[in-house]
């Protein structure tokens, strides 16, 4: 019986100036020319101007998962151009 389908997991922390922000990772379109580097877009949304939020530096957890048979060696987070090596879990 085959095992579970391989999954790419990307997790991180985003530091924002106040509470009330949201952040998410999504696939970049189009992907780049190197098929071993998976491109993700980091989108950060500020709280609404009329929203009252605590004025405290806040860390937001972000998570992205993709079931894939591809063998990626790196993930690049855009637009910050942060590159992270891909490891394997046992």
Buried (B, 14 or more C-beta within 10 A) or exposed (E): EEEEEEEBEBEBEBEBEBBBBEBBBEEBEEEEEEEEBBBBBBEEEEBEEEEEBEEEEBEBEBEBEBEEEEEBEEBBBEEEEEEEEBEEEE
